[in-house]
């Protein structure tokens, strides 16, 4: 039974960067992983692409032939893929039991009200794939209350539309300290706590929000999100090993991989560690690492990297010296001696 992640998110949320980083991370821990590009506009993938939808249909061709704009062209391309699922199924069949990452387009219409992407996902389920939807949002949205609430609504709508195991992820969390202090701790945003505390900050963001009309609208939106009680966020710094490891463990639990992946008894030590959940990270740890004490942690990591580089260099020099000694010991003299004659004279 193969497993897969469906990577969604607005343009600039870091979908392709995530797919590239996760593919490398899985390869490093011994998990076979392939990436499938479902974005007909993505003509410069940073990862090795096992299946590329652009081999079936290209956005620029659609725009030229059908006189459509970029958004309309992407919708048309996904409808075309939906009606040619045999092409995708054939490519996936060649991947065997590989863990698959699907890099999806960034148009929000595709996962809020358009049905093609959802129908494609359901077809993948019928092929036997255990799917987890990963909805990425740039953590910059935490700096503006209006952006944060907008992302809450978008995440909620995507969860209801996709109707699959679903995780919302705040990406680029390592850049969050560059945007200035937040009015609340990180867990307020990741756990989506009492949003009424956010309303005064929303009103102070813009003078337009202070009117009675918008005040009622903001309160209604906040109540709507809280009434569902579905939205919460994980965090991700794609270049940080611990962050990637923690997120993959959460994904494995959501999709069922933690209870028995394709490798089974042949798991490596890394894979066992991932499955046993020995590296869980609390949001307070994330707060300390990337917000409260980021400079101290960065300095500590740089020192660790320098020490590790020094140890590697010393090991390489020792190994090179050992090879030189072995070469001298194994060196054979030519037949008849070295050819050097030593003459002794009496003084």
N, C-alpha and C positions, 0 to 999 in steps of 0.2 A: 504494500500500500504506500504509494508515494505521498510526500508532503510538499506543501507550497505556501509561499507568502504572496499576497496580492498587495502591491505597494501603491497606495493612492496618495494624493496630496496636491495642493495648489502649486502653480509654477513657482520655482525657487525654493520649495520646501526641502529639497535635498533628496529626491527620490533616486536619481541615477547615482549620486554620491553614496547613498545608503546601499544600493544594490552592489556597487563596486566594492565597498568596504566589507559588507557582509559576505560576499562571495569569497574574498580573500581570507576573512576570518574563519569561515567554515572549512576552507581548504587547509588552513593551518592546523585545525583541530581534527582533521581526518574525516570530514563529512563531505561526501560528493555533492557538489552544488553546481547548478547551471542557471544562467540568467536568460530570460526571454523578454525581448523588447516588444511591447504592444503599443508603443507610441509612434505613429507614422510620421511625426514631425521631428523625431530624434535621429538625426543623421550623423551624430558624432558621439557614439557611446564610449564611455571610458572603461568599460568592462568587456571581457571576451563574451560575445553574444552567441548563444547556442542556437536561438531561433530569432529572426528579425522580421517583424511584420512588414517592413519596407521591402522585403523580397516579394511580398504579395501585392502591396499597394503603397504608393508614396503620396504624401500630402501635396507636394507641389504639382504632381500630375492631376490630382483631383481638382485643385484650385484652377488650373489652366483649362482642363477639359470641361468642367461643369460650372465655371465662373462662380466659385464659392470662396468665402473668406476663410481665414485659418480655423475659427471655431466650427463653422459649418462643415469644413473639409474633414476635420477630425471626427465629427459625428458620423459623417458619411462613411469614412474609412472603417469605423468600428461596426457600422451596420454591414458593410461589405465582409468584414471578418466574421461576423455572426453567421452570415449566409455561406461562408466557406470554411466552416469549422473542421472539415475533413483535412484541410491543409495543415492546420495547427495540430490536430490529433495525430497526424502522421509524423510530424516533427517531434512531438512529445513522446511518441512510441519509441523513437530512436534513443531517447535519453534514459530509458529504463527506469530504475528506482532512484534516480538523482533527486535531491531536494531542489525545488525550482523556485526562483524568484521572478515574479512577473512585474516588470517595470511598466506601469500604466501611464496613460496621458494625464496631463494636469488640468484639463478642462473640468470644472466642478459640475457642469451639467451632466457629465457621464455617470457620476455617482450620487447625484441628488434626485433627478427625475427621469433621465433618459434610460431606456431599458436594455440597450444592447450589451453594455458591459456586464450588467447583472446576469443577463441570459448566457453570456459567455462563461461566467463563473459557475453557473449552475450546470453547464455542459461539462466543465472540468470536474465537478463533483461526481457526475455520472461516470466519468472515466476512472473514478476511484481515488481522486486526490483529496487529501485532508487539508482544507484551506483555512488560512487565517488572514483577515484583512488588516493591513497596517496603514493607518491614516496619519500621514506626517504633517506637522505644522511647524513653521519657523518659530522658535522661542521668542523672537522679537515681538510677537503679538502680546506678550505679557507686559510690555512696557506701556501699552495704551489700552485702557479699559474697553474702549469701543472695539478694538481689534480682537481682544480676548473674547468678548461676548460674541462677536461675529464668528470666531473659530469654534466656540461652543455650539452655536446653532448649526454650523456646517458639519461639525463632527457628529452631532445628534442626527441630522438628516441623513448622513452617509450610513450611520449604523442602522437606521430604520429601513433605508433603501436596499442595502446589501443583504441584510438578514443572514449574516454569517458570523462566526467567531471574530471579534473585532477588538483591535487595540489602537488607541490614539497615542501618538508619540510627539513630544516636543523636541525637535532637532536643534542642532547648533547650540546646545546648552552651555558649551564651553565659551561661547561668545557673549553670553548674557550679561556678564559683568561690565562689558564695554559700553552698555547702554544706560548706565546709571542705576541707582538703587531702586528697588521695587517697594511699593507701600506695604506689602505683606510678605511673609516668608513663602518659600517656594511651595510648601505643602498646601497652602491656601489655593494655589492655582492647579496643582496636580490632582488634588482630591476634590476640587470644585466644592469648596465649603460654602458657608452662608454667603451668597452673592449679594445680599442686601448691603453688606459692608462696602461693596464696590460702587454702589450708586452715587455717593458723594464725589468720588474720584471721577466718575463718568461725567457728572455735571461740571466739575472744574476743568475737564479737558477742553470743553468748548462752550461758549456762551449760548449757542443754539440749544444745547441740551438742558438749559435751566428753565425752559418754559414748561408750563403745566401739561401741555400736550405730550411732549417728549418724556416728561417725568412718568406719566401713566404708562406710556409705551415701554419704557425701560423696565419698569416694575413688572409689567406683564411678561416681557421676554425672560427676565430673570426667573419669575415664577414658573414659566413653561419649562425651562431647562431643569430646574430643581424638581419639578413634579415627576419627570421621567426617571431621574436618579440613575442615569445610565453612563453619563460622560465622566471619564477620568483620564489622566495622562501618565504615561511613562516618559522618561527623559533619555536623551541620547547625545553623547559626544562621539562621533563616528571614529575619531582617531584615538580614542581611549579604550584600551583593552578591557578594563573592568566594566565600563559602560556597555560595550558591545556584548560582553559575556552575560551581564545581568539581563539585558533586553532579550537575548536569544533564549535564556531560560524561561522568561515570562511567555515568549512566543511558543516555546515547546510545550509548556503546560496548557496554553490555550488551544493548541492544535492537536494535542494528544501524543506528540513525539516523545515527551518525557516518560510516557508509559510503555515505550517500546518502539524504537525506530527501526529502520530497515537493516542496520548493521547487526543488531542483536548481540550475540555472544562475542563477536569479533570487535567490540568497541575498544578504542584506545583509552589510555588513562585520562586524556582530555575529555573524551566523550562521556566517560563515566562521571567525571567531575561535573560536567555540564548537566547531566541527567539528575545527579544527586542534589543539585542546587547548593553547592558549597560556597558560592560567591554572591549570594543575594546582597543587594545594596538598597538601603533605606533612603527615602527622599531627603532625610536630614544629612546623610552622608554626601549626597549630591549638593545640597546647600553649602555645606562646609567646603567641599572640594572646589566648586566652581564659582562661589559667590563670597563666602565669608573669609576664606583663607587661600584664595587662588594663587596669589604670588608666592606664599610659603610652600605650597604643594608643588608649584612649577619649579622653584629653586631646588627642592628636594629631588624631584624627578631628574632635573639636569645633572645633579651630582651623581645620582645613581647611574645615569647613562654614561657619564664620564668614567666612573669606576668600572662599569661593565666593559666599556671600550678599552680601558687600560688592561684589564684582565685578559680580554681577547688578544690584544696585541702581544702581551707577554707570552701567552700560550702559543701564538703563531711563531714568535721568535724562538721559543724553546723547541718547537717542533721542527723548525727549519734547521736549528743547530744539531738536533738529533739526526736528521737526515744526512747532514754533512759528515758527522762522525761515522755513521754507517757506511757512507760511500768510501771514506778513507780506509776503514777496516776491511771492506770487501775488495779494495783495489788490488789487482794482481800484478806482480812484477813480470816484465817481459822475459822470454826464454833466453837463458844465458846471463841473466842478471840485469842490473839496471843500466849497464853500459858505462858506468862511472868507475874508473880505476883509481884506487887509493895507493899512493906511494909513500912509504915511510923512510925517512932519512935520519941517520944518527948525527946528533949535534955534538 
